[in-house]
């Protein structure tokens, strides 16, 4: 069966270029011109993956993704954008994006990233295991970090990083391993993005002074508690 792609892009010429190129490679591509159309088509077509621009009329790609993630946390969403600041990339992952590709891009890179995301989803096995992190209880499946004072809902990327730190307690989790598994690329741009997520996790865990995420310079991170 063909891979069903929902392409949400407001530039008609770019949309048609992507659609034509992907359909020649045996993908089935449905196009939406804005976030509102994308949201409606997502629920109607149930695509295997969503490829979405960020800056769009009527409903932007980030808001569309937030609405999708309220009921669907599994379908990969790959953002296309000319916005390349670290904070933009981090925001994309925080609200539920699976990957982020900067414009301009090559079609082969887009296709490789799509296939990598789909393989990752196919190989994922949901686990019900919870972790006790000092005075916190972390549930990676439901993405919650519970403390007697409050319970926080983590972003997809925060939960994925924290789970890797927990499952390797007191051991170093290498930057390269995390970046290749979650980002698909260990370039400097993504290393900065990973550091931003680590800072956010440290802040969320600060209610328990015994819990620490230590930076092993140039190698990775280690969680102790």
N, C-alpha and C positions, 0 to 999 in steps of 0.2 A: 504494500500500500504506500501511496505517496505521503510524504510528510506535509501536513497541513499547516501553512503559515498564515498568520494574520498580520498584514503590513499596515501600520497606521502612520501615514506620512502625508503632510499637507502640500508638498511640492509635487504637482502632477507629473512633471518630467522625470524627476528622480524616482518617484513611485513606479512609473512605467518601466524605467531602466532596470530597477531591481526585480520587478515582476517578470519581465521578459528573460532576464539572465537566469533567474532561479527556476522558471518553468522549463527552460532548456536543460536543466539539471534534474528534472523529474520531481520538483516540488510542486505542490498545489498552493497557489498564492491568492488570497483574497485581500482587497485593498479598501482601506477606510481613509477619509480625507481629514478627519479630526477625532479628538478623543471621544466625543459623544457617539459618533458612528462606530468607533472602535469598540466602545463598551457594549453597544447593542449587538454588534457582530460577534463579539467574544462569546456572549451567552447563547447566541443563536447557532454558531458554527462549532463551538468547542474545539478550537485549534490546538495543535500540538505545541506551538510556540508563538509568542507575540514579538514582533519587531516594531518598535515604536519610536518616533521622533519625540522630542520633549516640548519644544516651543511650537504649539499649534493653536489655532483659533477654537473658540467655543469651550474646549476642555483640553488642558495640556496633558502631556504624557505622564507626568508624575501623579497628577490628580486621578487620572484614569487608572493608573496602577494601584493607587491606594484603594480605590473602589473595588477593583478586581480582587485584591488581597483580602478584603473583608470576608469573602466566601471561598476563594480559591488560592491556596498557598503553594500549589505544586507546579502549575504551568510556567515554564520559563518565560521571562520577559527580558528582551535585549533592547537597550536604549541606543538610539542613534542620535548624536548631537554634535554641534560645533562648539558647545560649551565644554571647556576642558579643565576648568579650575578644580582643584582637589575637593573643595566643598561641594561642587556640583556632582561629582562622581560619588562622593560619600552619601549625599542626600539620595541619589538614585538607588544605591544599595540599601540604605536604611528603610526606604518605603517599600522595598520588596523586589527591586530589580535584580536580575540574575547576572547580567553582564552589561558593559558600557563600551560602545565603539565610537571613537571620535571621527567626525567628518573632516576631510574627505577620507574615504576608505576604499579598499579594493574588494571586489566581489568575492574573490577566493577567500579572503580573510573573513568576510561575513559568513560565508557558507561553512567554513571550518569551525567558527565559533558556535554557529547554530547546532552543528552535529555534536560538538563537544558538550553543549548544554543538554541536549537530548540524551546523550549517553550517560551523563551524570545523573539525570533524573531516573533513567531506567535502572541504574545500578543502586539507587538509594533504597535502603530498607528502613522504614520507620521504627524507631525504638521507643519503648516506654520507660527506659531507665531514667532515674533522676539522680542528681548529684547533691551531696551536702557540702556546701562551701562555707566552712565556719558556721555562722549563724544564718546563712542563706540556704534555701532549697531551690535548685535550678532544674527546671523541666525543659529539656531541649525540644521535645516533640511539640509542646504547646507554647514554647518560647517565653516562659515566665521565670522571673527571678523573685522569689518570695522571701520576705523578712518579717519579723514580728511587727515592725513599724509600717511596712507597706509592701505591695506587690507590684513589680514593674513588668510590662510587656516589652520584650526585646524585639529589635528588628531582626529580619532573617539573617543578616550578615553578623550581627552581634551574637546571636545564638549559636551560629555555626562556629565562630571563633572561640567563644567561651567553652563550647563542648570539647573542642580539641585541646584546650588548655586543661580542662578538668580530667579528661581521659589520660592525660600525661602529667598528672600532678607531680610536682617536684622534679620533673624532667624538662629539658629544653625542647620547645616546639619551634622548629626552624622556620624562618620567614619564607624560604623558598618552597617548603612543603605546603604551607598554608596558602600561599599565593597561587601556586600551580593548581591546587585542588579547588579553590574557591573562585579565583580570578582567571585562571587559565594562562597567566603570564606573570613573571616575577620582575617586571621592569621597575625602574625607580618611581615612576608615577604611581604604580599600585602599592609599592612599599610605603609611600607617604599616606595613601588611603588606609592601609592596614594600621599604621600608627595612630591615625585619627580614631579608628574604632577601639583600639587598645585604651586610649585616653578616656573615651566614653565609658568603657567597661570599668576602668579604675574608679571613675566617679560614682558609678552605680554601686560598686562594692565597698565604697568608703565608709559605710555604716559599721563595718567590722574591721578594726585596725589590724587584725591578725591576717587578713586576706591581702595578699600582695601579688601583683603581676610585675615581675622583674624583667627589665630589659637587659638581655645579654648582647652587648654591643656588636653589631655586625653579623650576628648569628640568628637571634630570635628572642623568644620570651619564655618565661617560666613562671608558673603559678604556685605559690606556697600558701598554706593556711594550717 
